[in-house]
Amino acid sequence: MKHATGNFIVIMDADLSHHPKFIPEFIRKQKEGNFDIVSGTRYKGNGGVYGWDLKRKLISRGANFITQVLLRPGASDLTGSFRLCLPDGNDCSGQTARIHDRRGSYFVC
């Protein structure tokens, strides 16, 4: 991502389990709130998983439950990898990113 160009960086699974049709919605959401990161979720609205066995669903739900209890991030899906980021250093590559929600601003590594 260090060498990426353009206005946005979109991270998604190569097997297209994250449908590209949602990218315009991510861009709209980013512009609407001037967010550094817009993350897709499987657990709200029209989100979902298809083709997963019970074990994979339990692991995903369990990991998200534990993070909700311990961290209380206010995000519904912390294990997902469908994201839109800005290419200005506040990205999704493990560096610090700023997140805004109703309680204020947060920095996540």
N, CA, C and O atoms as a GROMACS GRO file, in nm:
protein
  436
    1MET      N    1   0.082  -0.119   0.000
    1MET     CA    2   0.000   0.000   0.000
    1MET      C    3   0.087   0.125   0.000
    1MET      O    4   0.038   0.235  -0.028
    2LYS      N    5   0.211   0.109   0.031
    2LYS     CA    6   0.303   0.221   0.032
    2LYS      C    7   0.312   0.288  -0.105
    2LYS      O    8   0.332   0.409  -0.113
    3HIS      N    9   0.297   0.211  -0.210
    3HIS     CA   10   0.312   0.264  -0.346
    3HIS      C   11   0.179   0.282  -0.418
    3HIS      O   12   0.177   0.311  -0.538
    4ALA      N   13   0.070   0.265  -0.347
    4ALA     CA   14  -0.062   0.279  -0.410
    4ALA      C   15  -0.088   0.424  -0.450
    4ALA      O   16  -0.044   0.517  -0.382
    5THR      N   17  -0.158   0.441  -0.560
    5THR     CA   18  -0.196   0.574  -0.605
    5THR      C   19  -0.348   0.580  -0.615
    5THR      O   20  -0.415   0.476  -0.614
    6GLY      N   21  -0.401   0.698  -0.624
    6GLY     CA   22  -0.546   0.714  -0.635
    6GLY      C   23  -0.602   0.775  -0.508
    6GLY      O   24  -0.528   0.807  -0.415
    7ASN      N   25  -0.732   0.791  -0.506
    7ASN     CA   26  -0.799   0.855  -0.392
    7ASN      C   27  -0.828   0.760  -0.279
    7ASN      O   28  -0.838   0.802  -0.163
    8PHE      N   29  -0.842   0.630  -0.309
    8PHE     CA   30  -0.879   0.532  -0.209
    8PHE      C   31  -0.802   0.402  -0.231
    8PHE      O   32  -0.759   0.373  -0.342
    9ILE      N   33  -0.787   0.326  -0.124
    9ILE     CA   34  -0.734   0.190  -0.131
    9ILE      C   35  -0.847   0.100  -0.084
    9ILE      O   36  -0.902   0.120   0.024
   10VAL      N   37  -0.879  -0.001  -0.163
   10VAL     CA   38  -0.982  -0.097  -0.125
   10VAL      C   39  -0.914  -0.231  -0.102
   10VAL      O   40  -0.841  -0.281  -0.188
   11ILE      N   41  -0.938  -0.288   0.015
   11ILE     CA   42  -0.883  -0.418   0.050
   11ILE      C   43  -0.999  -0.517   0.050
   11ILE      O   44  -1.101  -0.495   0.116
   12MET      N   45  -0.983  -0.625  -0.025
   12MET     CA   46  -1.089  -0.726  -0.034
   12MET      C   47  -1.027  -0.861  -0.064
   12MET      O   48  -0.914  -0.869  -0.113
   13ASP      N   49  -1.100  -0.967  -0.035
   13ASP     CA   50  -1.051  -1.102  -0.061
   13ASP      C   51  -1.040  -1.128  -0.210
   13ASP      O   52  -1.126  -1.087  -0.288
   14ALA      N   53  -0.934  -1.197  -0.249
   14ALA     CA   54  -0.909  -1.225  -0.390
   14ALA      C   55  -1.009  -1.323  -0.450
   14ALA      O   56  -1.023  -1.330  -0.573
   15ASP      N   57  -1.078  -1.399  -0.366
   15ASP     CA   58  -1.175  -1.495  -0.418
   15ASP      C   59  -1.311  -1.430  -0.447
   15ASP      O   60  -1.408  -1.498  -0.480
   16LEU      N   61  -1.316  -1.298  -0.436
   16LEU     CA   62  -1.436  -1.218  -0.461
   16LEU      C   63  -1.551  -1.252  -0.366
   16LEU      O   64  -1.668  -1.231  -0.399
   17SER      N   65  -1.517  -1.303  -0.246
   17SER     CA   66  -1.621  -1.322  -0.146
   17SER      C   67  -1.670  -1.187  -0.096
   17SER      O   68  -1.777  -1.177  -0.036
   18HIS      N   69  -1.593  -1.083  -0.122
   18HIS     CA   70  -1.637  -0.945  -0.100
   18HIS      C   71  -1.676  -0.890  -0.237
   18HIS      O   72  -1.591  -0.875  -0.324
   19HIS      N   73  -1.803  -0.862  -0.255
   19HIS     CA   74  -1.852  -0.824  -0.388
   19HIS      C   75  -1.813  -0.680  -0.422
   19HIS      O   76  -1.838  -0.589  -0.342
   20PRO      N   77  -1.751  -0.658  -0.538
   20PRO     CA   78  -1.711  -0.523  -0.579
   20PRO      C   79  -1.827  -0.424  -0.592
   20PRO      O   80  -1.804  -0.303  -0.593
   21LYS      N   81  -1.950  -0.473  -0.602
   21LYS     CA   82  -2.064  -0.382  -0.616
   21LYS      C   83  -2.080  -0.290  -0.496
   21LYS      O   84  -2.149  -0.188  -0.505
   22PHE      N   85  -2.018  -0.325  -0.382
   22PHE     CA   86  -2.030  -0.242  -0.262
   22PHE      C   87  -1.926  -0.128  -0.256
   22PHE      O   88  -1.936  -0.041  -0.170
   23ILE      N   89  -1.829  -0.130  -0.344
   23ILE     CA   90  -1.724  -0.027  -0.342
   23ILE      C   91  -1.781   0.114  -0.357
   23ILE      O   92  -1.740   0.202  -0.282
   24PRO      N   93  -1.874   0.141  -0.451
   24PRO     CA   94  -1.931   0.276  -0.459
   24PRO      C   95  -2.000   0.320  -0.328
   24PRO      O   96  -1.998   0.437  -0.293
   25GLU      N   97  -2.061   0.225  -0.258
   25GLU     CA   98  -2.124   0.257  -0.130
   25GLU      C   99  -2.019   0.292  -0.026
   25GLU      O  100  -2.041   0.382   0.056
   26PHE      N  101  -1.905   0.223  -0.026
   26PHE     CA  102  -1.795   0.256   0.065
   26PHE      C  103  -1.745   0.398   0.038
   26PHE      O  104  -1.723   0.476   0.131
   27ILE      N  105  -1.728   0.432  -0.092
   27ILE     CA  106  -1.680   0.565  -0.129
   27ILE      C  107  -1.779   0.672  -0.085
   27ILE      O  108  -1.740   0.776  -0.031
   28ARG      N  109  -1.907   0.646  -0.108
   28ARG     CA  110  -2.011   0.742  -0.065
   28ARG      C  111  -2.006   0.762   0.087
   28ARG      O  112  -2.014   0.875   0.135
   29LYS      N  113  -1.991   0.653   0.161
   29LYS     CA  114  -1.987   0.660   0.307
   29LYS      C  115  -1.862   0.737   0.353
   29LYS      O  116  -1.870   0.816   0.447
   30GLN      N  117  -1.749   0.714   0.289
   30GLN     CA  118  -1.626   0.784   0.326
   30GLN      C  119  -1.642   0.933   0.307
   30GLN      O  120  -1.606   1.012   0.395
   31LYS      N  121  -1.697   0.974   0.193
   31LYS     CA  122  -1.715   1.116   0.164
   31LYS      C  123  -1.818   1.180   0.258
   31LYS      O  124  -1.803   1.295   0.298
   32GLU      N  125  -1.919   1.104   0.291
   32GLU     CA  126  -2.025   1.152   0.380
   32GLU      C  127  -1.971   1.188   0.518
   32GLU      O  128  -2.014   1.287   0.578
   33GLY      N  129  -1.878   1.109   0.570
   33GLY     CA  130  -1.826   1.132   0.704
   33GLY      C  131  -1.680   1.166   0.711
   33GLY      O  132  -1.625   1.184   0.820
   34ASN      N  133  -1.613   1.177   0.595
   34ASN     CA  134  -1.470   1.204   0.589
   34ASN      C  135  -1.392   1.107   0.678
   34ASN      O  136  -1.304   1.148   0.754
   35PHE      N  137  -1.424   0.977   0.667
   35PHE     CA  138  -1.361   0.874   0.748
   35PHE      C  139  -1.228   0.830   0.689
   35PHE      O  140  -1.211   0.833   0.568
   36ASP      N  141  -1.134   0.791   0.775
   36ASP     CA  142  -1.008   0.734   0.731
   36ASP      C  143  -1.027   0.590   0.684
   36ASP      O  144  -0.960   0.546   0.590
   37ILE      N  145  -1.118   0.518   0.748
   37ILE     CA  146  -1.145   0.378   0.714
   37ILE      C  147  -1.295   0.356   0.709
   37ILE      O  148  -1.369   0.402   0.796
   38VAL      N  149  -1.340   0.285   0.605
   38VAL     CA  150  -1.478   0.237   0.599
   38VAL      C  151  -1.465   0.085   0.590
   38VAL      O  152  -1.398   0.033   0.502
   39SER      N  153  -1.530   0.015   0.681
   39SER     CA  154  -1.517  -0.129   0.689
   39SER      C  155  -1.652  -0.196   0.666
   39SER      O  156  -1.754  -0.153   0.721
   40GLY      N  157  -1.653  -0.299   0.585
   40GLY     CA  158  -1.774  -0.376   0.562
   40GLY      C  159  -1.802  -0.466   0.682
   40GLY      O  160  -1.711  -0.497   0.758
   41THR      N  161  -1.925  -0.508   0.697
   41THR     CA  162  -1.960  -0.599   0.805
   41THR      C  163  -2.049  -0.712   0.754
   41THR      O  164  -2.132  -0.693   0.665
   42ARG      N  165  -2.030  -0.826   0.813
   42ARG     CA  166  -2.115  -0.941   0.779
   42ARG      C  167  -2.234  -0.950   0.873
   42ARG      O  168  -2.324  -1.030   0.850
   43TYR      N  169  -2.237  -0.869   0.977
   43TYR     CA  170  -2.331  -0.890   1.086
   43TYR      C  171  -2.436  -0.782   1.106
   43TYR      O  172  -2.504  -0.781   1.208
   44LYS      N  173  -2.451  -0.692   1.011
   44LYS     CA  174  -2.555  -0.590   1.018
   44LYS      C  175  -2.614  -0.568   0.880
   44LYS      O  176  -2.549  -0.596   0.779
   45GLY      N  177  -2.735  -0.517   0.876
   45GLY     CA  178  -2.798  -0.482   0.749
   45GLY      C  179  -2.803  -0.598   0.652
   45GLY      O  180  -2.851  -0.706   0.686
   46ASN      N  181  -2.753  -0.575   0.532
   46ASN     CA  182  -2.754  -0.678   0.427
   46ASN      C  183  -2.631  -0.766   0.427
   46ASN      O  184  -2.610  -0.844   0.334
   47GLY      N  185  -2.548  -0.754   0.531
   47GLY     CA  186  -2.427  -0.836   0.538
   47GLY      C  187  -2.460  -0.982   0.559
   47GLY      O  188  -2.571  -1.017   0.598
   48GLY      N  189  -2.364  -1.066   0.533
   48GLY     CA  190  -2.385  -1.209   0.553
   48GLY      C  191  -2.266  -1.288   0.504
   48GLY      O  192  -2.173  -1.233   0.445
   49VAL      N  193  -2.270  -1.417   0.530
   49VAL     CA  194  -2.166  -1.507   0.481
   49VAL      C  195  -2.233  -1.619   0.402
   49VAL      O  196  -2.342  -1.664   0.436
   50TYR      N  197  -2.166  -1.661   0.298
   50TYR     CA  198  -2.220  -1.766   0.212
   50TYR      C  199  -2.112  -1.870   0.188
   50TYR      O  200  -1.997  -1.836   0.159
   51GLY      N  201  -2.149  -1.995   0.201
   51GLY     CA  202  -2.054  -2.103   0.176
   51GLY      C  203  -1.964  -2.136   0.293
   51GLY      O  204  -1.870  -2.215   0.278
   52TRP      N  205  -1.988  -2.078   0.409
   52TRP     CA  206  -1.906  -2.108   0.527
   52TRP      C  207  -1.964  -2.229   0.600
   52TRP      O  208  -2.086  -2.244   0.609
   53ASP      N  209  -1.876  -2.314   0.650
   53ASP     CA  210  -1.925  -2.424   0.734
   53ASP      C  211  -1.947  -2.372   0.876
   53ASP      O  212  -1.908  -2.260   0.909
   54LEU      N  213  -2.009  -2.453   0.959
   54LEU     CA  214  -2.044  -2.413   1.095
   54LEU      C  215  -1.922  -2.373   1.176
   54LEU      O  216  -1.926  -2.277   1.253
   55LYS      N  217  -1.812  -2.446   1.161
   55LYS     CA  218  -1.689  -2.416   1.236
   55LYS      C  219  -1.639  -2.275   1.206
   55LYS      O  220  -1.606  -2.199   1.297
   56ARG      N  221  -1.634  -2.240   1.078
   56ARG     CA  222  -1.586  -2.106   1.040
   56ARG      C  223  -1.679  -1.997   1.092
   56ARG      O  224  -1.633  -1.893   1.138
   57LYS      N  225  -1.810  -2.021   1.086
   57LYS     CA  226  -1.906  -1.924   1.139
   57LYS      C  227  -1.889  -1.905   1.289
   57LYS      O  228  -1.892  -1.793   1.339
   58LEU      N  229  -1.870  -2.016   1.362
   58LEU     CA  230  -1.853  -2.008   1.508
   58LEU      C  231  -1.724  -1.935   1.546
   58LEU      O  232  -1.723  -1.855   1.640
   59ILE      N  233  -1.617  -1.962   1.473
   59ILE     CA  234  -1.490  -1.893   1.501
   59ILE      C  235  -1.505  -1.743   1.478
   59ILE      O  236  -1.460  -1.663   1.560
   60SER      N  237  -1.566  -1.704   1.368
   60SER     CA  238  -1.584  -1.563   1.336
   60SER      C  239  -1.672  -1.494   1.440
   60SER      O  240  -1.638  -1.388   1.493
   61ARG      N  241  -1.786  -1.555   1.468
   61ARG     CA  242  -1.878  -1.497   1.568
   61ARG      C  243  -1.812  -1.492   1.706
   61ARG      O  244  -1.825  -1.393   1.778
   62GLY      N  245  -1.741  -1.597   1.741
   62GLY     CA  246  -1.673  -1.602   1.871
   62GLY      C  247  -1.567  -1.495   1.885
   62GLY      O  248  -1.558  -1.428   1.988
   63ALA      N  249  -1.485  -1.478   1.781
   63ALA     CA  250  -1.381  -1.375   1.784
   63ALA      C  251  -1.441  -1.236   1.795
   63ALA      O  252  -1.390  -1.152   1.868
   64ASN      N  253  -1.548  -1.212   1.723
   64ASN     CA  254  -1.614  -1.082   1.731
   64ASN      C  255  -1.680  -1.060   1.867
   64ASN      O  256  -1.680  -0.948   1.918
   65PHE      N  257  -1.737  -1.165   1.924
   65PHE     CA  258  -1.797  -1.153   2.056
   65PHE      C  259  -1.692  -1.117   2.161
   65PHE      O  260  -1.712  -1.028   2.243
   66ILE      N  261  -1.579  -1.188   2.157
   66ILE     CA  262  -1.471  -1.161   2.254
   66ILE      C  263  -1.420  -1.019   2.240
   66ILE      O  264  -1.399  -0.951   2.341
   67THR      N  265  -1.399  -0.971   2.117
   67THR     CA  266  -1.351  -0.834   2.100
   67THR      C  267  -1.454  -0.732   2.148
   67THR      O  268  -1.418  -0.628   2.202
   68GLN      N  269  -1.583  -0.762   2.128
   68GLN     CA  270  -1.687  -0.670   2.177
   68GLN      C  271  -1.684  -0.660   2.329
   68GLN      O  272  -1.696  -0.552   2.385
   69VAL      N  273  -1.670  -0.774   2.395
   69VAL     CA  274  -1.669  -0.777   2.541
   69VAL      C  275  -1.544  -0.709   2.596
   69VAL      O  276  -1.552  -0.628   2.689
   70LEU      N  277  -1.429  -0.741   2.540
   70LEU     CA  278  -1.303  -0.689   2.595
   70LEU      C  279  -1.272  -0.546   2.552
   70LEU      O  280  -1.224  -0.467   2.633
   71LEU      N  281  -1.298  -0.512   2.427
   71LEU     CA  282  -1.256  -0.383   2.374
   71LEU      C  283  -1.368  -0.281   2.359
   71LEU      O  284  -1.343  -0.161   2.358
   72ARG      N  285  -1.491  -0.328   2.346
   72ARG     CA  286  -1.607  -0.242   2.324
   72ARG      C  287  -1.582  -0.138   2.214
   72ARG      O  288  -1.594  -0.017   2.238
   73PRO      N  289  -1.546  -0.184   2.095
   73PRO     CA  290  -1.509  -0.091   1.988
   73PRO      C  291  -1.626  -0.020   1.921
   73PRO      O  292  -1.607   0.084   1.857
   74GLY      N  293  -1.746  -0.074   1.934
   74GLY     CA  294  -1.860  -0.013   1.867
   74GLY      C  295  -1.868  -0.048   1.720
   74GLY      O  296  -1.950   0.009   1.647
   75ALA      N  297  -1.786  -0.142   1.675
   75ALA     CA  298  -1.790  -0.191   1.537
   75ALA      C  299  -1.841  -0.335   1.542
   75ALA      O  300  -1.807  -0.410   1.634
   76SER      N  301  -1.923  -0.373   1.445
   76SER     CA  302  -1.987  -0.504   1.452
   76SER      C  303  -1.902  -0.619   1.396
   76SER      O  304  -1.934  -0.735   1.421
   77ASP      N  305  -1.796  -0.589   1.322
   77ASP     CA  306  -1.720  -0.697   1.258
   77ASP      C  307  -1.573  -0.659   1.252
   77ASP      O  308  -1.528  -0.596   1.156
   78LEU      N  309  -1.498  -0.697   1.354
   78LEU     CA  310  -1.356  -0.664   1.357
   78LEU      C  311  -1.269  -0.767   1.288
   78LEU      O  312  -1.149  -0.745   1.269
   79THR      N  313  -1.326  -0.880   1.249
   79THR     CA  314  -1.246  -0.983   1.184
   79THR      C  315  -1.260  -0.981   1.032
   79THR      O  316  -1.196  -1.060   0.964
   80GLY      N  317  -1.342  -0.893   0.980
   80GLY     CA  318  -1.360  -0.882   0.836
   80GLY      C  319  -1.243  -0.810   0.771
   80GLY      O  320  -1.168  -0.738   0.837
   81SER      N  321  -1.228  -0.831   0.641
   81SER     CA  322  -1.115  -0.768   0.571
   81SER      C  323  -1.158  -0.688   0.450
   81SER      O  324  -1.076  -0.660   0.362
   82PHE      N  325  -1.284  -0.650   0.442
   82PHE     CA  326  -1.333  -0.568   0.330
   82PHE      C  327  -1.333  -0.424   0.378
   82PHE      O  328  -1.420  -0.383   0.455
   83ARG      N  329  -1.234  -0.345   0.330
   83ARG     CA  330  -1.216  -0.209   0.380
   83ARG      C  331  -1.180  -0.113   0.268
   83ARG      O  332  -1.123  -0.150   0.166
   84LEU      N  333  -1.215   0.011   0.292
   84LEU     CA  334  -1.170   0.122   0.208
   84LEU      C  335  -1.087   0.210   0.299
   84LEU      O  336  -1.129   0.244   0.410
   85CYS      N  337  -0.969   0.248   0.253
   85CYS     CA  338  -0.878   0.331   0.331
   85CYS      C  339  -0.831   0.448   0.248
   85CYS      O  340  -0.839   0.446   0.125
   86LEU      N  341  -0.782   0.549   0.316
   86LEU     CA  342  -0.721   0.662   0.246
   86LEU      C  343  -0.571   0.638   0.233
   86LEU      O  344  -0.509   0.586   0.327
   87PRO      N  345  -0.512   0.673   0.121
   87PRO     CA  346  -0.369   0.646   0.098
   87PRO      C  347  -0.277   0.754   0.156
   87PRO      O  348  -0.176   0.786   0.094
   88ASP      N  349  -0.311   0.808   0.271
   88ASP     CA  350  -0.229   0.917   0.327
   88ASP      C  351  -0.155   0.877   0.454
   88ASP      O  352  -0.116   0.963   0.533
   89GLY      N  353  -0.136   0.747   0.475
   89GLY     CA  354  -0.066   0.702   0.594
   89GLY      C  355  -0.161   0.650   0.700
   89GLY      O  356  -0.119   0.570   0.784
   90ASN      N  357  -0.286   0.692   0.701
   90ASN     CA  358  -0.386   0.639   0.793
   90ASN      C  359  -0.457   0.525   0.723
   90ASN      O  360  -0.572   0.537   0.681
   91ASP      N  361  -0.386   0.412   0.710
   91ASP     CA  362  -0.440   0.305   0.627
   91ASP      C  363  -0.467   0.180   0.709
   91ASP      O  364  -0.468   0.183   0.832
   92CYS      N  365  -0.488   0.070   0.639
   92CYS     CA  366  -0.526  -0.056   0.701
   92CYS      C  367  -0.409  -0.153   0.709
   92CYS      O  368  -0.431  -0.273   0.727
   93SER      N  369  -0.287  -0.107   0.696
   93SER     CA  370  -0.174  -0.198   0.687
   93SER      C  371  -0.112  -0.229   0.821
   93SER      O  372   0.000  -0.282   0.826
   94GLY      N  373  -0.180  -0.199   0.930
   94GLY     CA  374  -0.123  -0.226   1.061
   94GLY      C  375  -0.068  -0.100   1.126
   94GLY      O  376  -0.030  -0.102   1.243
   95GLN      N  377  -0.063   0.008   1.050
   95GLN     CA  378  -0.021   0.134   1.109
   95GLN      C  379  -0.139   0.195   1.182
   95GLN      O  380  -0.250   0.142   1.177
   96THR      N  381  -0.115   0.303   1.249
   96THR     CA  382  -0.222   0.367   1.325
   96THR      C  383  -0.327   0.425   1.232
   96THR      O  384  -0.295   0.485   1.130
   97ALA      N  385  -0.454   0.406   1.269
   97ALA     CA  386  -0.565   0.461   1.193
   97ALA      C  387  -0.662   0.530   1.288
   97ALA      O  388  -0.682   0.482   1.400
   98ARG      N  389  -0.720   0.640   1.247
   98ARG     CA  390  -0.813   0.715   1.329
   98ARG      C  391  -0.955   0.670   1.298
   98ARG      O  392  -0.994   0.661   1.182
   99ILE      N  393  -1.032   0.643   1.402
   99ILE     CA  394  -1.171   0.601   1.385
   99ILE      C  395  -1.259   0.696   1.464
   99ILE      O  396  -1.231   0.727   1.580
  100HIS      N  397  -1.366   0.743   1.401
  100HIS     CA  398  -1.461   0.831   1.467
  100HIS      C  399  -1.589   0.755   1.494
  100HIS      O  400  -1.635   0.679   1.409
  101ASP      N  401  -1.646   0.774   1.609
  101ASP     CA  402  -1.781   0.725   1.634
  101ASP      C  403  -1.848   0.821   1.730
  101ASP      O  404  -1.794   0.928   1.759
  102ARG      N  405  -1.965   0.785   1.779
  102ARG     CA  406  -2.044   0.876   1.862
  102ARG      C  407  -1.975   0.913   1.992
  102ARG      O  408  -2.011   1.012   2.056
  103ARG      N  409  -1.875   0.836   2.032
  103ARG     CA  410  -1.806   0.864   2.158
  103ARG      C  411  -1.678   0.945   2.139
  103ARG      O  412  -1.619   0.988   2.238
  104GLY      N  413  -1.635   0.967   2.016
  104GLY     CA  414  -1.514   1.046   1.995
  104GLY      C  415  -1.424   0.982   1.891
  104GLY      O  416  -1.470   0.903   1.808
  105SER      N  417  -1.296   1.017   1.894
  105SER     CA  418  -1.197   0.965   1.800
  105SER      C  419  -1.110   0.862   1.870
  105SER      O  420  -1.080   0.875   1.988
  106TYR      N  421  -1.070   0.761   1.796
  106TYR     CA  422  -0.986   0.656   1.849
  106TYR      C  423  -0.874   0.626   1.753
  106TYR      O  424  -0.888   0.645   1.632
  107PHE      N  425  -0.762   0.579   1.805
  107PHE     CA  426  -0.652   0.535   1.723
  107PHE      C  427  -0.634   0.386   1.742
  107PHE      O  428  -0.625   0.339   1.855
  108VAL      N  429  -0.629   0.313   1.633
  108VAL     CA  430  -0.621   0.168   1.637
  108VAL      C  431  -0.497   0.125   1.560
  108VAL      O  432  -0.468   0.180   1.454
  109CYS      N  433  -0.425   0.028   1.613
  109CYS     CA  434  -0.307  -0.026   1.543
  109CYS      C  435  -0.338  -0.165   1.493
  109CYS      O  436  -0.253  -0.229   1.431
   0.00000   0.00000   0.00000
